[in-house]
């Protein structure tokens, strides 16, 4: 992977339904932060409202496995059986070439892998939901998955919550406005710190 020319990496990770995507979208609206969104690859099917190349790069399982063989990923994980997610090195290089700070909306394992590979350049933020029960309510409100998939996500959330202390910061998303303000302050301080 080509060396970074000053762009920073900002990772937002959390269990599904914690609000990390809402926070990342909010931060992207602030031009002064100079953020570029890292579009992840996934082998899963798109949801009805998702756009290829905007929400994810939707690729086949075979293509995903070929990218793994070619060492094309900065990080990847099989989140559920045959359901892979990952960040292509070329995606980060593309954003760095544009002079952007790269912001990620990824799972906790991927987030921690990026932090480990680029410890000085990375701000890793964990978004914590009020409770597992609240998480389940939020996932049901989405109406994007059946009860079985929701239960799988909730079970995974308990494991993911245990990783929170490994991140640089934990934002408790109990009140969205407070969480957005806290995220903005953290990211603004990080991107403006020239150390």
Helices and strands as residue ranges (DSSP letters): E 9-13, H 20-28, G 31-33, E 35-37, E 40-42, E 56-58, H 61-69, E 73-80, E 83-88, H 89-97, E 101-105, H 108-117, E 122-129, H 132-142, H 147-161, G 164-166, E 169-173, H 176-191
